[in-house]
Amino acid sequence: MPYETREATVSELKELYDAFLVPYFPAAERKPYFAIRRMMQTGHYRFLTLADETGTVGIAAVTGCPETDLLLLDYLAVREDARSGGIGAKLLKVCRDFAGDRPMIIETEDIDLMETAAEKAQCARRNAFYARNGAVPTGVKTRMFGVPFCNSLLADGRPATDDEVRQAIAALYAFMIGNRLVYDKCVVIG
């Protein structure tokens, strides 16, 4: 089955946000629509899509900023009826192609802080997916707006040290939040 990959436009964002972020990400992990729209308008936040004859089957949101050449995979989501068919791996390949030789940071929830067996199992599946697709865990943990993350790195070109990952995350989070007072209050990088 042939797939089409492309970068979504700002005018398509609301439909993609409602179809892929609202149903698949808890409110605590989902940035407000207006914030993503603001970031897309800067040209540093990209929504990459994968579609087949049924429509868009998955999205990946990738962000960068002028202060670092590392990228952040902010969201990766596959339409529920298209899961377990390799779409996630195809989307991650689209992200790798987009990144070129720039390392890409991948955040997943901190499995050690998951409260239920179901949350731990979902987190373990997510981590295994990224590991199968070449992501390597870093020693960097973060907390953004109270949500704890562990960070992995996809580095097809050049590797990045944990210190580089910390510095990149600080720059990327500052860009995404857009307000230094909020950043200082809501971001912890370890």
C-alpha positions in Angstrom: 0.0 0.0 0.0 1.6 3.3 -1.0 1.8 6.1 1.6 2.1 9.8 1.0 4.2 11.9 3.4 4.0 15.6 3.7 4.3 18.5 6.0 0.9 19.8 7.2 0.0 23.5 7.0 -1.1 25.7 9.8 -4.6 25.7 8.2 -4.8 21.9 8.6 -3.6 22.0 12.3 -7.0 22.1 14.0 -8.3 19.0 12.2 -5.1 17.1 12.9 -5.0 18.3 16.6 -8.6 17.1 17.1 -8.0 13.8 15.3 -4.6 12.8 16.7 -3.7 14.7 19.8 -7.0 15.0 21.7 -8.0 11.3 21.6 -4.5 9.8 22.0 -2.7 12.1 24.6 -3.9 12.9 28.1 -4.6 16.5 28.8 -1.5 16.9 31.0 0.7 15.9 28.1 -1.2 17.8 25.4 -0.2 21.3 24.5 -3.0 23.7 23.9 -4.0 24.2 20.2 -3.1 27.9 20.3 0.4 27.1 21.5 1.1 24.6 18.8 -0.3 27.1 16.2 2.0 29.8 17.5 5.0 27.5 17.2 4.1 26.3 13.7 3.8 29.9 12.6 7.5 30.4 13.5 8.5 27.7 11.1 10.4 25.7 13.8 7.5 23.4 14.7 6.5 20.9 12.0 3.6 18.5 11.7 4.6 15.6 9.4 1.8 13.4 8.2 1.6 9.9 6.7 -1.5 9.1 4.6 -2.9 6.3 2.6 -6.1 6.0 0.5 -8.2 6.2 3.7 -6.7 9.5 4.7 -4.1 10.5 7.3 -3.0 7.5 9.3 -0.4 9.1 11.5 1.3 12.3 12.5 4.6 13.3 14.0 5.3 16.7 15.5 8.9 17.7 15.4 10.3 20.9 16.8 13.6 22.7 16.6 14.8 26.2 17.6 17.6 28.6 16.6 19.5 27.9 19.8 20.3 24.2 19.1 20.6 21.9 16.1 19.0 19.0 18.1 15.3 18.3 17.4 12.5 17.1 19.6 9.9 14.6 18.6 7.0 16.2 20.4 4.2 13.8 19.4 3.9 10.7 17.4 0.4 9.3 16.9 -1.1 6.6 14.7 -4.8 6.4 14.0 -6.3 3.6 16.2 -7.5 1.5 13.3 -4.1 1.7 11.6 -2.0 0.4 14.5 0.2 -2.7 14.6 0.9 -2.5 10.9 4.2 -0.7 10.9 2.8 2.8 10.5 4.7 4.1 13.6 8.0 2.8 12.2 7.2 4.5 8.9 6.4 7.8 10.7 9.7 7.5 12.6 11.5 7.0 9.3 9.9 10.2 8.0 11.1 12.0 11.1 14.7 10.6 10.6 14.7 11.7 7.0 13.4 15.1 8.1 16.2 15.3 10.7 19.0 14.4 8.4 22.1 14.2 10.5 20.6 16.2 13.4 20.1 14.2 16.6 16.4 13.9 17.7 15.3 13.7 21.3 12.4 11.4 22.1 10.5 11.9 25.4 8.6 9.1 27.0 6.9 9.0 30.4 9.2 7.9 33.2 8.1 4.2 33.7 9.4 4.3 37.3 6.7 6.9 38.2 3.8 5.2 36.4 1.1 4.4 39.0 -0.9 1.5 37.4 0.1 -1.7 35.8 -1.6 -0.6 32.6 0.4 2.7 32.5 3.6 0.8 33.1 2.8 -1.7 30.3 1.9 1.1 27.9 5.1 2.9 28.7 7.2 -0.3 28.3 5.6 -0.9 24.9 6.4 2.7 23.8 10.0 2.5 25.0 10.4 -0.9 23.2 9.1 0.6 20.0 11.6 3.4 20.1 14.4 1.1 21.0 13.5 -1.3 18.1 13.7 1.8 15.8 17.2 2.9 17.0 16.6 5.2 19.9 19.1 5.0 22.7 18.2 6.0 26.3 20.1 9.0 27.7 20.7 9.7 31.3 18.5 12.8 31.1 15.2 13.0 32.9 12.9 16.0 32.7 9.7 17.3 34.2 7.5 19.7 32.2 4.3 21.1 33.8 4.5 18.2 36.3 4.8 15.4 33.8 8.0 13.3 34.2 9.9 12.2 31.1 12.9 10.0 30.3 14.7 11.0 27.2 16.2 8.9 24.4 18.1 9.9 21.3 17.9 9.0 17.6 21.2 10.0 16.2 21.7 8.8 12.6 24.3 11.5 12.0 26.3 12.7 14.9 25.8 11.6 18.5 25.1 14.0 21.4 26.3 13.9 24.9 23.9 14.0 27.9 25.1 17.6 28.5 24.2 18.5 24.9 20.8 16.9 25.3 20.2 18.9 28.6 21.2 22.1 26.9 19.0 21.3 23.8 16.0 20.4 26.0 16.4 23.7 27.9 16.4 25.7 24.6 13.6 23.6 23.0 11.3 23.9 26.1 12.0 27.6 26.4 11.0 28.0 22.7 7.8 25.9 23.2 6.7 27.7 26.4 7.6 31.1 25.1 7.5 32.7 28.6 10.6 32.7 30.8 8.6 33.0 34.1 6.4 30.0 33.2 9.5 28.1 32.1 11.3 28.7 35.4 8.3 27.6 37.3 7.3 24.5 35.3 10.5 22.9 33.9 13.0 20.7 35.7 15.9 19.2 33.8 18.0 16.5 35.5 
